[in-house]
Amino acid sequence: MPVTKYRSVQEMPRPERVADAELLARIRAVMARARLFAPPLTAPRGVTKFRSIEEADAAREAQTIERMRRSRRAER
């Protein structure tokens, strides 16, 4: 794809207008793919208190690993 330089914004061509129904379908497709790659978090709501930074880091890492496992299961 070639790069085109413009001296001002007025010289740039107007973007192609997409029909509202098509735009909505594109947005839904992007959001569905995003949910496959990064499912919503399942962290408990509210504030969780930890005794130390190490304990908080371990809990965050466990949540990350579980999220990655769920994402892999969803791909199959």
FENCORHU-V661140 format. One record per residue. RES is the residue in three letters. PSI is psi in radians with two decimals (none if undefined). D_FIRST is the distance of its C-alpha to the first C-alpha in Angstrom with 1 decimal. Layout:
# FENCORHU-V661140
res: (RES RES)
psi: (PSI PSI)
d_first: (D_FIRST D_FIRST)
This chain:
# FENCORHU-V661140
res: (MET PRO VAL THR LYS TYR ARG SER VAL GLN GLU MET PRO ARG PRO GLU ARG VAL ALA ASP ALA GLU LEU LEU ALA ARG ILE ARG ALA VAL MET ALA ARG ALA ARG LEU PHE ALA PRO PRO LEU THR ALA PRO ARG GLY VAL THR LYS PHE ARG SER ILE GLU GLU ALA ASP ALA ALA ARG GLU ALA GLN THR ILE GLU ARG MET ARG ARG SER ARG ARG ALA GLU ARG)
psi: (2.13 2.66 2.24 2.29 2.47 2.56 -0.50 2.95 -0.53 -0.48 -0.31 2.46 2.65 2.49 2.65 2.29 2.29 2.42 2.56 -0.72 -0.71 -0.69 -0.77 -0.71 -0.70 -0.75 -0.76 -0.70 -0.73 -0.75 -0.65 -0.73 -0.67 -0.69 -0.54 -0.78 -0.56 1.44 2.74 2.61 2.60 0.44 2.52 2.56 2.69 -2.88 2.32 2.22 2.41 2.66 -0.47 2.93 -0.68 -0.74 -0.70 -0.73 -0.71 -0.70 -0.72 -0.73 -0.70 -0.71 -0.71 -0.77 -0.76 -0.70 -0.71 -0.71 -0.75 -0.67 -0.71 -0.69 -0.61 -0.50 -0.49 none)
d_first: (0.0 3.8 6.6 9.5 13.0 15.9 19.5 20.7 19.9 21.6 19.0 16.2 16.0 17.8 16.1 16.7 20.1 20.8 24.3 26.5 27.5 23.9 23.0 26.2 25.4 22.0 23.8 26.5 24.2 22.6 26.2 27.6 25.1 25.8 29.5 29.1 27.5 29.8 32.9 35.0 37.4 40.9 42.5 45.9 46.0 47.7 48.5 49.3 51.5 51.4 54.0 51.6 48.1 48.1 49.1 46.4 43.8 45.2 45.0 41.4 40.5 42.4 40.6 37.2 38.3 39.6 36.4 34.5 37.1 36.8 33.0 33.5 36.2 34.0 31.3 34.0)
